[in-house]
Amino acid sequence: MNMRFASTFESLPERVQRLPRAFWRLDTRTRWIIGAAAAAVVLALLWLVLGSGSGGRKASPPVVVVATAVTKDVTVVEHAMGTVVANSTVQVTAQVSGKLLSASFKEGQIVHAGELLFQIDPKPFEAALEQARAQLAKDEAQLFAANNDKNRYDALFAQKAASSQQRDQADAAAKSLAASAASDRAAVDVALLNLGYTKIHSPIEGKTGPILIQPGNLIGANGTSPLVVVTQIQPVKISFSLPQSDLPRIQERERAHTLSVILDLHETSGTRLSAPVDFVSNEVSDQTGTIELRATFDNLDRRLVPGQLVDVNVALKDLKKATVVPREAVNDGPNGRYTFVVTQDGNAVMRPVAVLFDDGTNMAVSGVKPREKVITDGQLRVQPGGKVSVAKLSKGGK
């Protein structure tokens, strides 16, 4: 091979044979420049050859997936995050001072209205009641004697056997003792009331929290720290807020008595709870631009707990015979939302659309006719008005 190359080289003209030797006599920088220029020439020739070979072939249209626009009735549903609110929460405190003897319930127990919760030592209040009763008996006995004296002086005065001054003094003494007896009866009532306060009953039906002051402690009347907190959990309210832009539809539904709430508890059973909205706030929050709504749930199984966050769905409007397309068919552009509609001759036409409702899977839109084919995949390769190749027909709006 080397001998054949040598003989071929020697057959070349002398000027050509001197070229390699002249090239290697050049400095390194010059050799690099010449080599780069030669490489560029070779790449240019290759591009011309390969480009001319492929330029004559026509590019195939992009492959897309389409779906059929369908007509159906759609309910416009607003999604929000709601909070479970107790219908009533009571902080149970003592109304008299004394030693806390016992608690008649377990923490977390369901109690009924009027059920005994705590017992305060009643002995001091029983003694106060007996003292009030004794004072009443004493004053009533004196009142009885004073009334008899008054009657006697009235008779003597009529016979002119007693002076008017004596009669007046007897009358005043009887009236004074009558007032004392009335005061004593009030003192007895207060003592009875305080004795009744030594038994603390639940004011509502609900679930008890932890006992905050344990038996054995001395407690004061109307203290700042409650003994226990009772929370009503049957029924409960769901509080949530919607943007003020929904206010006209909220008011329309409220007038028609069709404004209701559906709770999505993310349970495997798929059970959904529904209740009518029974409260719409009288003002829009100037901080959030939203308005509060509430709905009451019976909560018979106690699955809703005050403070719990729940997903709320509110039906605000019914769209009759709306055109529905998959969500993937609607795109965002600089001039608004649009979709590509495939015509019968296989062209992709860009069509501006207005979204009437979006449920996360399908969209109710205007601007597309029922049974038209819309592109759901492959839009990035589509040229408006250009040809497309339909690879698959997916299902339309579900």
C-alpha positions as a Markdown table, in Angstrom:
| # | Residue | x | y | z |
|---|---|---|---|---|
| 1 | Met | 0.0 | 0.0 | 0.0 |
| 2 | Asn | 2.9 | 2.4 | 0.9 |
| 3 | Met | 4.8 | 1.6 | -2.3 |
| 4 | Arg | 1.6 | 2.2 | -4.4 |
| 5 | Phe | 1.1 | 5.6 | -2.7 |
| 6 | Ala | 4.8 | 6.5 | -3.2 |
| 7 | Ser | 4.6 | 5.7 | -6.9 |
| 8 | Thr | 1.4 | 7.6 | -7.4 |
| 9 | Phe | 2.9 | 10.6 | -5.5 |
| 10 | Glu | 6.0 | 10.6 | -7.6 |
| 11 | Ser | 3.9 | 10.7 | -10.8 |
| 12 | Leu | 2.4 | 14.0 | -9.8 |
| 13 | Pro | 3.8 | 17.3 | -11.2 |
| 14 | Glu | 6.8 | 18.6 | -9.3 |
| 15 | Arg | 4.9 | 21.8 | -8.3 |
| 16 | Val | 2.2 | 19.7 | -6.7 |
| 17 | Gln | 4.7 | 17.5 | -4.9 |
| 18 | Arg | 6.3 | 20.6 | -3.3 |
| 19 | Leu | 2.9 | 21.7 | -1.7 |
| 20 | Pro | 3.1 | 19.3 | 1.4 |
| 21 | Arg | 6.7 | 20.3 | 2.0 |
| 22 | Ala | 5.8 | 24.0 | 1.7 |
| 23 | Phe | 2.8 | 23.5 | 4.0 |
| 24 | Trp | 4.8 | 22.0 | 6.8 |
| 25 | Arg | 7.4 | 24.8 | 6.5 |
| 26 | Leu | 4.7 | 27.3 | 7.6 |
| 27 | Asp | 4.3 | 28.4 | 11.2 |
| 28 | Thr | 1.7 | 26.7 | 13.4 |
| 29 | Arg | -0.8 | 29.5 | 13.4 |
| 30 | Thr | -0.8 | 29.7 | 9.6 |
| 31 | Arg | -1.3 | 25.9 | 9.3 |
| 32 | Trp | -4.3 | 26.1 | 11.7 |
| 33 | Ile | -5.9 | 28.9 | 9.6 |
| 34 | Ile | -5.5 | 26.9 | 6.4 |
| 35 | Gly | -6.9 | 23.7 | 8.0 |
| 36 | Ala | -10.0 | 25.5 | 9.4 |
| 37 | Ala | -10.6 | 27.1 | 5.9 |
| 38 | Ala | -10.4 | 23.7 | 4.3 |
| 39 | Ala | -12.8 | 22.1 | 6.8 |
| 40 | Ala | -15.3 | 24.9 | 6.2 |
| 41 | Val | -15.1 | 24.3 | 2.4 |
| 42 | Val | -15.7 | 20.6 | 3.0 |
| 43 | Leu | -18.8 | 21.2 | 5.3 |
| 44 | Ala | -20.2 | 23.6 | 2.7 |
| 45 | Leu | -19.9 | 21.1 | 0.0 |
| 46 | Leu | -21.6 | 18.4 | 2.2 |
| 47 | Trp | -24.5 | 20.8 | 3.0 |
| 48 | Leu | -25.0 | 21.5 | -0.6 |
| 49 | Val | -25.1 | 17.9 | -1.6 |
| 50 | Leu | -27.3 | 16.7 | 1.3 |
| 51 | Gly | -29.5 | 19.8 | 1.2 |
| 52 | Ser | -30.2 | 19.5 | -2.5 |
| 53 | Gly | -31.0 | 15.8 | -2.0 |
| 54 | Ser | -33.7 | 16.4 | 0.7 |
| 55 | Gly | -35.1 | 19.7 | -0.5 |
| 56 | Gly | -37.2 | 18.1 | -3.1 |
| 57 | Arg | -39.2 | 16.1 | -0.6 |
| 58 | Lys | -42.4 | 17.6 | 0.7 |
| 59 | Ala | -42.8 | 17.7 | 4.5 |
| 60 | Ser | -45.6 | 15.5 | 5.9 |
| 61 | Pro | -48.4 | 17.2 | 7.9 |
| 62 | Pro | -48.2 | 17.0 | 11.8 |
| 63 | Val | -50.0 | 14.1 | 13.5 |
| 64 | Val | -52.6 | 15.2 | 16.0 |
| 65 | Val | -55.3 | 13.8 | 18.3 |
| 66 | Val | -58.8 | 15.2 | 18.1 |
| 67 | Ala | -62.1 | 15.0 | 20.1 |
| 68 | Thr | -65.6 | 15.7 | 19.1 |
| 69 | Ala | -67.5 | 18.7 | 20.7 |
| 70 | Val | -70.7 | 17.5 | 22.3 |
| 71 | Thr | -73.9 | 19.2 | 23.6 |
| 72 | Lys | -75.1 | 18.7 | 27.1 |
| 73 | Asp | -76.6 | 20.5 | 30.1 |
| 74 | Val | -73.9 | 21.8 | 32.4 |
| 75 | Thr | -74.2 | 23.1 | 36.0 |
| 76 | Val | -71.8 | 25.9 | 36.8 |
| 77 | Val | -70.2 | 24.9 | 40.2 |
| 78 | Glu | -68.0 | 27.2 | 42.2 |
| 79 | His | -65.3 | 25.4 | 44.4 |
| 80 | Ala | -64.2 | 26.9 | 47.7 |
| 81 | Met | -62.5 | 25.9 | 51.0 |
| 82 | Gly | -65.0 | 25.8 | 53.9 |
| 83 | Thr | -64.6 | 25.7 | 57.6 |
| 84 | Val | -66.7 | 23.7 | 60.0 |
| 85 | Val | -68.1 | 26.1 | 62.7 |
| 86 | Ala | -69.8 | 25.0 | 65.9 |
| 87 | Asn | -73.4 | 26.1 | 66.2 |
| 88 | Ser | -72.8 | 27.0 | 69.8 |
| 89 | Thr | -69.7 | 27.0 | 72.1 |
| 90 | Val | -70.0 | 27.7 | 75.9 |
| 91 | Gln | -67.3 | 28.3 | 78.4 |
| 92 | Val | -68.6 | 26.8 | 81.6 |
| 93 | Thr | -67.6 | 28.8 | 84.7 |
| 94 | Ala | -68.6 | 28.9 | 88.4 |
| 95 | Gln | -71.1 | 31.4 | 89.6 |
| 96 | Val | -70.2 | 31.0 | 93.3 |
| 97 | Ser | -66.8 | 30.6 | 95.0 |
| 98 | Gly | -65.9 | 27.5 | 96.8 |
| 99 | Lys | -64.1 | 24.2 | 96.7 |
| 100 | Leu | -64.6 | 22.1 | 93.6 |
| 101 | Leu | -65.5 | 18.6 | 94.8 |
| 102 | Ser | -66.1 | 16.5 | 91.7 |
| 103 | Ala | -66.7 | 16.3 | 88.0 |
| 104 | Ser | -69.5 | 14.1 | 86.8 |
| 105 | Phe | -68.4 | 13.5 | 83.2 |
| 106 | Lys | -65.4 | 12.2 | 81.2 |
| 107 | Glu | -63.4 | 14.5 | 79.0 |
| 108 | Gly | -64.6 | 14.3 | 75.4 |
| 109 | Gln | -68.0 | 13.0 | 76.5 |
| 110 | Ile | -71.3 | 14.0 | 74.8 |
| 111 | Val | -73.5 | 15.7 | 77.5 |
| 112 | His | -77.1 | 16.9 | 77.3 |
| 113 | Ala | -78.5 | 20.2 | 78.3 |
| 114 | Gly | -79.1 | 20.3 | 82.1 |
| 115 | Glu | -76.8 | 17.4 | 82.8 |
| 116 | Leu | -74.6 | 17.7 | 85.9 |
| 117 | Leu | -71.0 | 18.6 | 85.2 |
| 118 | Phe | -69.4 | 19.8 | 88.5 |
| 119 | Gln | -70.2 | 19.8 | 92.2 |
| 120 | Ile | -69.0 | 22.7 | 94.4 |
| 121 | Asp | -68.9 | 22.1 | 98.2 |
| 122 | Pro | -72.5 | 23.0 | 99.3 |
| 123 | Lys | -72.0 | 23.2 | 103.1 |
| 124 | Pro | -71.3 | 26.9 | 103.4 |
| 125 | Phe | -74.3 | 27.7 | 101.2 |
| 126 | Glu | -76.6 | 25.4 | 103.2 |
| 127 | Ala | -75.5 | 27.1 | 106.4 |
| 128 | Ala | -76.2 | 30.5 | 104.8 |
| 129 | Leu | -79.6 | 29.3 | 103.8 |
| 130 | Glu | -80.5 | 28.2 | 107.3 |
| 131 | Gln | -79.3 | 31.5 | 108.7 |
| 132 | Ala | -81.5 | 33.4 | 106.2 |
| 133 | Arg | -84.5 | 31.2 | 107.1 |
| 134 | Ala | -83.9 | 31.8 | 110.8 |
| 135 | Gln | -83.8 | 35.5 | 110.4 |
| 136 | Leu | -87.0 | 35.4 | 108.4 |
| 137 | Ala | -88.7 | 33.4 | 111.1 |
| 138 | Lys | -87.6 | 35.9 | 113.7 |
| 139 | Asp | -88.8 | 38.9 | 111.8 |
| 140 | Glu | -92.1 | 37.3 | 110.9 |
| 141 | Ala | -92.8 | 36.6 | 114.6 |
| 142 | Gln | -92.1 | 40.2 | 115.5 |
| 143 | Leu | -94.3 | 41.3 | 112.6 |
| 144 | Phe | -97.1 | 39.2 | 114.0 |
| 145 | Ala | -96.8 | 40.9 | 117.4 |
| 146 | Ala | -96.5 | 44.3 | 115.8 |
| 147 | Asn | -99.7 | 43.7 | 113.7 |
| 148 | Asn | -101.6 | 42.8 | 116.9 |
| 149 | Asp | -100.3 | 46.0 | 118.6 |
| 150 | Lys | -101.4 | 48.0 | 115.7 |
| 151 | Asn | -104.9 | 46.5 | 115.7 |
| 152 | Arg | -105.2 | 47.2 | 119.5 |
| 153 | Tyr | -104.1 | 50.8 | 119.2 |
| 154 | Asp | -106.5 | 51.3 | 116.3 |
| 155 | Ala | -109.4 | 50.1 | 118.5 |
| 156 | Leu | -108.3 | 52.2 | 121.5 |
| 157 | Phe | -107.9 | 55.2 | 119.3 |
| 158 | Ala | -111.5 | 54.7 | 118.1 |
| 159 | Gln | -112.6 | 54.7 | 121.7 |
| 160 | Lys | -110.5 | 57.7 | 122.4 |
| 161 | Ala | -108.5 | 55.6 | 124.9 |
| 162 | Ala | -105.2 | 56.1 | 123.0 |
| 163 | Ser | -103.6 | 59.0 | 121.4 |
| 164 | Ser | -103.0 | 59.3 | 117.7 |
| 165 | Gln | -99.2 | 59.3 | 118.3 |
| 166 | Gln | -99.4 | 55.8 | 119.9 |
| 167 | Arg | -101.5 | 54.6 | 117.0 |
| 168 | Asp | -99.0 | 56.0 | 114.5 |
| 169 | Gln | -96.1 | 54.4 | 116.3 |
| 170 | Ala | -97.7 | 51.0 | 116.3 |
| 171 | Asp | -98.5 | 51.3 | 112.6 |
| 172 | Ala | -94.9 | 52.3 | 111.7 |
| 173 | Ala | -93.5 | 49.5 | 113.8 |
| 174 | Ala | -95.7 | 47.0 | 111.9 |
| 175 | Lys | -94.7 | 48.3 | 108.5 |
| 176 | Ser | -91.0 | 48.3 | 109.4 |
| 177 | Leu | -91.1 | 44.7 | 110.5 |
| 178 | Ala | -93.1 | 43.8 | 107.3 |
| 179 | Ala | -90.2 | 45.3 | 105.2 |
| 180 | Ser | -87.7 | 43.4 | 107.3 |
| 181 | Ala | -89.6 | 40.1 | 106.7 |
| 182 | Ala | -89.7 | 40.9 | 102.9 |
| 183 | Ser | -86.0 | 41.5 | 102.9 |
| 184 | Asp | -85.5 | 38.2 | 104.8 |
| 185 | Arg | -87.5 | 36.3 | 102.2 |
| 186 | Ala | -85.3 | 37.8 | 99.5 |
| 187 | Ala | -82.2 | 36.7 | 101.4 |
| 188 | Val | -83.6 | 33.2 | 101.6 |
| 189 | Asp | -84.2 | 33.2 | 97.8 |
| 190 | Val | -80.6 | 34.4 | 97.2 |
| 191 | Ala | -79.3 | 31.7 | 99.6 |
| 192 | Leu | -81.3 | 29.1 | 97.7 |
| 193 | Leu | -80.0 | 30.4 | 94.4 |
| 194 | Asn | -76.4 | 30.3 | 95.6 |
| 195 | Leu | -76.9 | 26.7 | 96.9 |
| 196 | Gly | -78.3 | 25.8 | 93.4 |
| 197 | Tyr | -75.1 | 27.2 | 91.8 |
| 198 | Thr | -73.0 | 24.7 | 93.6 |
| 199 | Lys | -74.2 | 22.2 | 91.0 |
| 200 | Ile | -73.0 | 23.2 | 87.6 |
| 201 | His | -75.1 | 21.9 | 84.8 |
| 202 | Ser | -74.4 | 21.9 | 81.0 |
| 203 | Pro | -76.2 | 24.8 | 79.3 |
| 204 | Ile | -76.3 | 23.0 | 75.9 |
| 205 | Glu | -76.0 | 19.6 | 74.4 |
| 206 | Gly | -72.6 | 19.0 | 73.0 |
| 207 | Lys | -69.1 | 17.5 | 73.4 |
| 208 | Thr | -66.9 | 18.4 | 76.3 |
| 209 | Gly | -63.3 | 19.4 | 76.0 |
| 210 | Pro | -60.6 | 18.8 | 78.6 |
| 211 | Ile | -61.2 | 19.7 | 82.2 |
| 212 | Leu | -59.3 | 22.9 | 82.7 |
| 213 | Ile | -59.6 | 23.1 | 86.6 |
| 214 | Gln | -59.4 | 19.7 | 88.4 |
| 215 | Pro | -61.5 | 18.9 | 91.4 |
| 216 | Gly | -59.9 | 19.8 | 94.7 |
| 217 | Asn | -59.1 | 23.3 | 93.7 |
| 218 | Leu | -60.7 | 26.5 | 95.1 |
| 219 | Ile | -62.5 | 28.4 | 92.4 |
| 220 | Gly | -63.8 | 31.9 | 92.2 |
| 221 | Ala | -67.1 | 33.2 | 91.0 |
| 222 | Asn | -67.1 | 34.1 | 87.3 |
| 223 | Gly | -63.4 | 33.4 | 87.0 |
| 224 | Thr | -61.5 | 34.2 | 83.8 |
| 225 | Ser | -60.5 | 30.6 | 83.3 |
| 226 | Pro | -63.4 | 28.2 | 82.4 |
| 227 | Leu | -63.8 | 24.8 | 84.0 |
| 228 | Val | -64.6 | 23.2 | 80.7 |
| 229 | Val | -65.7 | 24.2 | 77.2 |
| 230 | Val | -68.8 | 22.5 | 75.7 |
| 231 | Thr | -69.1 | 22.6 | 71.9 |
| 232 | Gln | -72.3 | 21.8 | 70.1 |
| 233 | Ile | -71.6 | 19.5 | 67.2 |
| 234 | Gln | -75.1 | 18.5 | 66.2 |
| 235 | Pro | -75.9 | 20.5 | 64.1 |
| 236 | Val | -72.8 | 22.3 | 62.7 |
| 237 | Lys | -72.4 | 25.1 | 60.2 |
| 238 | Ile | -70.1 | 25.2 | 57.2 |
| 239 | Ser | -68.6 | 28.7 | 56.6 |
| 240 | Phe | -67.1 | 29.6 | 53.2 |
| 241 | Ser | -66.5 | 32.6 | 51.0 |
| 242 | Leu | -67.0 | 33.2 | 47.3 |
| 243 | Pro | -65.7 | 36.1 | 45.1 |
| 244 | Gln | -67.9 | 39.1 | 44.8 |
| 245 | Ser | -68.1 | 38.5 | 41.0 |
| 246 | Asp | -70.4 | 35.6 | 41.9 |
| 247 | Leu | -72.8 | 37.8 | 43.8 |
| 248 | Pro | -75.4 | 38.3 | 41.1 |
| 249 | Arg | -75.7 | 34.5 | 40.6 |
| 250 | Ile | -75.8 | 33.9 | 44.4 |
| 251 | Gln | -78.6 | 36.4 | 44.7 |
| 252 | Glu | -80.5 | 34.9 | 41.8 |
| 253 | Arg | -80.2 | 31.4 | 43.3 |
| 254 | Glu | -81.2 | 32.7 | 46.8 |
| 255 | Arg | -84.3 | 34.3 | 45.4 |
| 256 | Ala | -85.3 | 31.1 | 43.7 |
| 257 | His | -84.5 | 29.1 | 46.9 |
| 258 | Thr | -82.1 | 26.8 | 45.0 |
| 259 | Leu | -78.8 | 27.9 | 46.5 |
| 260 | Ser | -77.3 | 24.7 | 48.1 |
| 261 | Val | -73.9 | 23.3 | 49.2 |
| 262 | Ile | -72.3 | 20.0 | 48.5 |
| 263 | Leu | -69.4 | 18.8 | 50.6 |
| 264 | Asp | -66.7 | 16.6 | 49.2 |
| 265 | Leu | -65.0 | 14.8 | 52.1 |
| 266 | His | -62.6 | 12.8 | 49.9 |
| 267 | Glu | -63.9 | 9.5 | 51.2 |
| 268 | Thr | -63.6 | 6.2 | 49.4 |
| 269 | Ser | -67.3 | 5.6 | 50.0 |
| 270 | Gly | -68.1 | 8.5 | 47.7 |
| 271 | Thr | -70.8 | 9.8 | 50.1 |
| 272 | Arg | -71.6 | 13.5 | 49.4 |
| 273 | Leu | -73.4 | 15.7 | 51.9 |
| 274 | Ser | -75.8 | 18.4 | 50.8 |
| 275 | Ala | -77.6 | 21.3 | 52.5 |
| 276 | Pro | -79.2 | 24.6 | 51.5 |
| 277 | Val | -77.4 | 27.8 | 52.2 |
| 278 | Asp | -79.2 | 29.5 | 55.1 |
| 279 | Phe | -77.0 | 32.6 | 55.5 |
| 280 | Val | -75.5 | 35.1 | 53.1 |
| 281 | Ser | -73.5 | 37.9 | 54.7 |
| 282 | Asn | -74.7 | 41.5 | 54.5 |
| 283 | Glu | -71.4 | 42.8 | 53.3 |
| 284 | Val | -68.4 | 42.0 | 51.0 |
| 285 | Ser | -65.0 | 42.0 | 52.8 |
| 286 | Asp | -63.0 | 45.0 | 51.7 |
| 287 | Gln | -59.8 | 43.0 | 52.4 |
| 288 | Thr | -60.5 | 39.8 | 50.4 |
| 289 | Gly | -63.2 | 40.9 | 48.0 |
| 290 | Thr | -65.3 | 37.9 | 49.0 |
| 291 | Ile | -68.7 | 37.4 | 50.7 |
| 292 | Glu | -69.3 | 34.8 | 53.4 |
| 293 | Leu | -72.0 | 32.1 | 53.1 |
| 294 | Arg | -73.1 | 29.4 | 55.6 |
| 295 | Ala | -75.0 | 26.1 | 55.5 |
| 296 | Thr | -76.2 | 24.0 | 58.4 |
| 297 | Phe | -75.7 | 20.2 | 58.4 |
| 298 | Asp | -77.3 | 17.8 | 60.9 |
| 299 | Asn | -74.0 | 16.0 | 61.4 |
| 300 | Leu | -75.8 | 12.9 | 62.8 |
| 301 | Asp | -72.7 | 10.7 | 62.5 |
| 302 | Arg | -70.5 | 13.4 | 63.9 |
| 303 | Arg | -68.0 | 13.2 | 61.1 |
| 304 | Leu | -67.7 | 17.0 | 60.9 |
| 305 | Val | -65.6 | 18.5 | 63.6 |
| 306 | Pro | -65.5 | 22.3 | 64.4 |
| 307 | Gly | -62.4 | 23.8 | 62.8 |
| 308 | Gln | -62.1 | 21.1 | 60.1 |
| 309 | Leu | -61.4 | 22.3 | 56.5 |
| 310 | Val | -63.7 | 20.8 | 53.9 |
| 311 | Asp | -64.1 | 21.2 | 50.1 |
| 312 | Val | -67.3 | 23.0 | 49.2 |
| 313 | Asn | -69.1 | 22.9 | 45.9 |
| 314 | Val | -71.8 | 25.5 | 45.2 |
| 315 | Ala | -74.1 | 25.2 | 42.1 |
| 316 | Leu | -74.6 | 28.8 | 40.8 |
| 317 | Lys | -76.0 | 28.4 | 37.3 |
| 318 | Asp | -77.4 | 25.9 | 34.8 |
| 319 | Leu | -76.2 | 26.0 | 31.2 |
| 320 | Lys | -78.7 | 24.4 | 28.9 |
| 321 | Lys | -77.4 | 22.6 | 25.8 |
| 322 | Ala | -73.9 | 24.0 | 26.2 |
| 323 | Thr | -71.1 | 22.9 | 23.8 |
| 324 | Val | -68.5 | 20.9 | 25.8 |
| 325 | Val | -64.9 | 20.1 | 24.7 |
| 326 | Pro | -62.0 | 18.5 | 26.6 |
| 327 | Arg | -60.0 | 20.9 | 28.6 |
| 328 | Glu | -56.8 | 20.0 | 26.6 |
| 329 | Ala | -58.4 | 21.4 | 23.5 |
| 330 | Val | -58.4 | 25.0 | 24.8 |
| 331 | Asn | -55.2 | 27.0 | 24.6 |
| 332 | Asp | -54.1 | 30.4 | 25.9 |
| 333 | Gly | -52.8 | 32.9 | 23.3 |
| 334 | Pro | -51.7 | 36.5 | 23.3 |
| 335 | Asn | -55.2 | 37.5 | 22.1 |
| 336 | Gly | -57.1 | 35.2 | 24.4 |
| 337 | Arg | -58.2 | 31.6 | 24.4 |
| 338 | Tyr | -58.5 | 29.6 | 21.2 |
| 339 | Thr | -58.8 | 26.1 | 19.9 |
| 340 | Phe | -57.9 | 24.3 | 16.6 |
| 341 | Val | -60.9 | 23.0 | 14.7 |
| 342 | Val | -60.2 | 20.3 | 12.1 |
| 343 | Thr | -62.2 | 20.8 | 8.9 |
| 344 | Gln | -63.5 | 18.1 | 6.7 |
| 345 | Asp | -60.6 | 18.6 | 4.2 |
| 346 | Gly | -58.1 | 18.1 | 7.0 |
| 347 | Asn | -57.1 | 21.7 | 7.7 |
| 348 | Ala | -56.6 | 23.1 | 11.2 |
| 349 | Val | -58.5 | 26.4 | 11.7 |
| 350 | Met | -57.7 | 28.5 | 14.7 |
| 351 | Arg | -61.0 | 29.4 | 16.4 |
| 352 | Pro | -61.2 | 32.0 | 19.3 |
| 353 | Val | -63.4 | 30.7 | 22.2 |
| 354 | Ala | -64.9 | 32.0 | 25.4 |
| 355 | Val | -64.9 | 29.6 | 28.4 |
| 356 | Leu | -68.3 | 29.5 | 30.1 |
| 357 | Phe | -67.4 | 26.9 | 32.7 |
| 358 | Asp | -64.3 | 24.8 | 33.5 |
| 359 | Asp | -64.7 | 21.7 | 35.8 |
| 360 | Gly | -61.1 | 20.7 | 35.5 |
| 361 | Thr | -61.8 | 18.0 | 32.9 |
| 362 | Asn | -64.1 | 19.6 | 30.4 |
| 363 | Met | -64.9 | 23.1 | 29.4 |
| 364 | Ala | -68.2 | 24.6 | 28.2 |
| 365 | Val | -67.3 | 27.0 | 25.5 |
| 366 | Ser | -68.8 | 29.3 | 22.9 |
| 367 | Gly | -67.2 | 29.6 | 19.5 |
| 368 | Val | -67.3 | 25.9 | 18.7 |
| 369 | Lys | -70.2 | 24.0 | 17.1 |
| 370 | Pro | -71.4 | 20.6 | 18.3 |
| 371 | Arg | -69.8 | 17.6 | 16.5 |
| 372 | Glu | -66.9 | 19.7 | 15.3 |
| 373 | Lys | -63.4 | 18.0 | 15.7 |
| 374 | Val | -61.1 | 19.9 | 18.0 |
| 375 | Ile | -57.4 | 19.1 | 18.5 |
| 376 | Thr | -56.5 | 17.9 | 22.0 |
| 377 | Asp | -52.8 | 16.9 | 21.5 |
| 378 | Gly | -50.1 | 18.0 | 19.0 |
| 379 | Gln | -51.1 | 21.7 | 18.8 |
| 380 | Leu | -47.5 | 22.9 | 19.0 |
| 381 | Arg | -46.7 | 21.4 | 15.6 |
| 382 | Val | -49.9 | 22.8 | 13.9 |
| 383 | Gln | -49.8 | 25.8 | 11.6 |
| 384 | Pro | -53.1 | 27.8 | 11.5 |
| 385 | Gly | -54.8 | 26.8 | 8.3 |
| 386 | Gly | -52.3 | 24.0 | 7.5 |
| 387 | Lys | -53.0 | 20.4 | 6.9 |
| 388 | Val | -53.0 | 17.9 | 9.8 |
| 389 | Ser | -53.1 | 14.1 | 10.0 |
| 390 | Val | -55.5 | 12.7 | 12.6 |
| 391 | Ala | -54.0 | 9.8 | 14.4 |
| 392 | Lys | -56.7 | 9.1 | 16.9 |
| 393 | Leu | -60.2 | 10.3 | 17.8 |
| 394 | Ser | -60.4 | 10.7 | 21.5 |
| 395 | Lys | -63.7 | 10.9 | 23.5 |
| 396 | Gly | -65.4 | 14.2 | 23.6 |
| 397 | Gly | -66.6 | 16.2 | 26.7 |
| 398 | Lys | -67.7 | 13.7 | 29.3 |
